[in-house]
Amino acid sequence: MRSAYSVLLCLFLIMMVFGCSDDAEPYGGLTPRPVKTGVLNVMTFNVEDCDGGYAGTEVQSVLDSRALEIVDIIKDKNIDVVVFQEIQPGSGTHDKYGDDSRSSNGDVSTMNRAFIKRDYIMPYYAFNSAGSIRRDFIAVWSKIRPTGIVSVFPTDGGFDPSTGNKYRPSRPILRFRVQHGSHDIWFYGCHLKSNSGGVIEQNAGNRRAQAFHLARYIMRNQNPEKDLIVILGDMNTMEEDYDAKSGNATMDFLCLRYDNPFNLANDFIPVNLNEIGAVTNSPVPLWGAGTLGTTHPGSDNGTGYSDATFDHILVSPTIYNGGYYAPGSINIIRKSRRFGGGPADHFPVMLTLTNL
């Protein structure tokens, strides 16, 4: 009989090659707890490479501990579909980043061990097709088999509609679908250009280019006015990325507002931005997550960004207005390494869909 590790590794290889094909089976012969009838709990969570820069023999014990903390949050909130950012597809223990430094030692096997240990089985997972030099991939773990997995990526570069400049983003957006009841719910997992490195305006232009490419992809390939669509992830939004009433900010493009005022019917709703608010990354430090909309609680030593809202969940108009979204069901889980205890430097954001 194969060992549990061998089964995990085989499933990983199947899903990386075939994209969570229909013949994939739950790992280890384990089955998930049933998804609640009519309800789907979804989450986005930037887990910051999981390892936190540890090295040597300490790495695996820290990584295992962090993975258990991540799963504890997911289990506590009974999450059915979670989209991760900054997670690696390797199952080995000596993976390297593109710059040849040590990476996080196999997030797939580590996460799956944590799910098994906590008796919270999410048997299906898949990744986008590429990370950056840091191998910070986007992935989904799910109780329900995801299908239609595609990496949305402007192969010849995407352009910023504000400036016309072309950018080549390093992280494709992960698209997949899950079926719950008689409904298909489409997900787009994102990790837009970060604020580190380069010129601030170039970073913002890269984010606008990624958001605009995604908006056009959805317009070409789906019916944004009728389909059940969730866009979620770490958008790395700074103050210039929010709605400036010009229709030309990152969030405007993510919300498909670029065709306004001629078509308001396809506008997506940025749920946590609308209902909880956002921090505009003021230079005045607010460390301690003093603002409700915070999803990145800054640094306790004065370095890096102050409290910020990088992470978002947006939904299509049919979800928001068609009875699938219950007001108040969007929540920022206020646990992070820097505030309130937690495994990462971001807060996870969760949303509950109903009447499915």
C-alpha positions, 0 to 999 in steps of 0.5 A: 500500500502506498504511503500517505506521502506518496499519495499526496505527491501523486495527487499533486502531480496529477493536478499540476499536469491536468489541472484538477482533472475529473479523475483526481481523487481525495488524497489519502482516501479521505473525504471532506465534511459536506458543504452546507446546503445552499451556503458557500464560505470562501476566503482569500489569504496571503500566507506570506510564503509560510516560512517567514525566512527561517533556515536550517533545521528550524524551517520545517517545524516553523512551517508545520506550525504556521500551516496548522495556524492557517488551517485552524483559521480555515476550520474555525470559519468552516471555509469551503473554498480558500484562495492563497497567495504567496504559496509554493507548489513544491512538495520537496524539502529543498525547493529554491526561489529563482534567486537560488535562496531557500524557499518554503520547503514544500507548501503542498505536502505541509498544508495537506499534512496540516489539514489531515492533522486537524481533521479538516479535509480539503481534498482538491487543490490547484495552482496558477501557471507561474510565480515570480522570482519569489515563487509566490504562486496563487492556489486554491484549496477546496472541498468541492472539485474545481474545474475550468482551471485557467491562468489568465495572463497577457502573454504579450504584455498588458497595457495601462489604459491610463498611460498606455505603458505596457507591463509584463506581470509575473503572476497570472490570475487563477480562474476556476469554477466550482459547482454548488447545487445547481449553480456554477460559481466562477472565481478569479484569484489575484495577486497584483503587482506589489509595492516593493521595488521599482517606481511607485507609479510604475507599480500602480500602472502594472496593477491597472494593467493587470486589472484592465486585462482581467476586466476585458477577459471577463467581458469576452469570456463570461456574462458579467451581468448574469454569471456568479463571479467572485474576484478575490486576492491581494490587490496590493492597493495603495491610495491611488488605486481606489476610486477617484471618481475618474473611473481610472483606478485599479479598483475601477477596472476590477469592478468593470467600471471602465465602460461607465456611464454607458453600462452600469449593469455589469459593475462588480461590488467591492464588498469589504471596501464598501461595507468595512472600509479601507485604509489609504496607506497614510504615512502616519503609522497606525500599527495595531490594525486600528482601522476596521478595513485593515488587511495588512496591519503594518509593522511594529518597528516602523518599517514597511507600510503602515496599516493598509487594505491590500486584500479584497473580495469583489462579487458580480452584480447578480451575486450581490443583488440576486439574493446570493449575498447576505449583508454583513457576511463579509469579514476580515479575520483579525489575526496576523503575525503582527496583530492578535496572533496568526501565521502571516502578515496579512489578515484573511478575508472571508465571504459567505454566499447563500441560496445556492 
